[in-house]
Amino acid sequence: MGFEIAAIAKTKKHFIAELEKLDPSPAKPHFMLKGKELQAKIKQYGIGKLKPKSMLIDDLQKVLSIDKTAVQAVEETLWRKLQ
């Protein structure tokens, strides 16, 4: 597994999830929004474009967990080959 970098910007998936919380029954389903229409909704609800600190911490923990698992797998393989 390769090293992954945690992005600080939200993705469309994040914006849609936040819109679902703020406006649970829209006239047009949020997942169908795109481009200027999506940007207008984001602006309407004042949704920030960057991930909050808690989201960034979760992303970093996932990346570190994956890297730790990869390191352990390599160590176990090397240990078996040395025996």
N, C-alpha and C positions, 0 to 999 in steps of 0.2 A: 504494500500500500504506500502511496506517495504522500508527501507532505501537502496538506491543504491549508489554504489561507482563509481565515474567517473574514468575510466582507462586512463593512460597517453600514453599507446602504441596504435598505429593505428591498425585497423583491416584490413583484406583482402579487405573489401568493400572500405575503405579509400584509400588503395594503388591502387585499380582498378580505382577509380574516378580520382586520380591524373594522372595515366597513360593515361586515356582517354583525359585529358586536354593536356598532353605533346605529345602524339602520337595518334591523332584522327582517323587515318585509318591504323591500323597495319595489317600485313599479317595474323596473328592469333588473333582473338578477345581476349581482355584482360581478360574477365571473364573466359576464358578457361584455363588461366595460373594457374599453381600451383607448389608447391615445388621449386626445384632448378631453374626451368624456370622462375617463378615469382620473385625469389630472384635476378636472373641475370638482369631482366628488372629493378627492383628497384635500383640495383646498377648502372646499365647503365645510368639511369636518375638522380642518386644522390638523391633519395627520402629518407628523414629521417624516422626513425622508431617510433619516438615519435611525439605526436600531438603538433601542435604549440599552443602558449599561447591563441590565439583567440578561437581555438577549445575547449580547456580545460575550458575556461570561459563559453562558450555556454553550455557545458555538465553540469557544476556546476549549472548554472542558471536553466537548465531543472530539475535537481534533486531537487533543492531548491523549485522550483515551484510546483513539485509533492508533496513534503512534506508539503508545505504550504496549498495546497488544501486538503490534508488528515487531517491536523490539523483542518482546518475550518469545514470539514464534521463532525469530532468527536465533536467539540464544539457545532455545531448546533444540533446534536443528543442529546447530554447531556442537552442542554438548553431546548429542547422540552420535555424531560423526567422529568425535574425538574419543569416544569409548570403544 
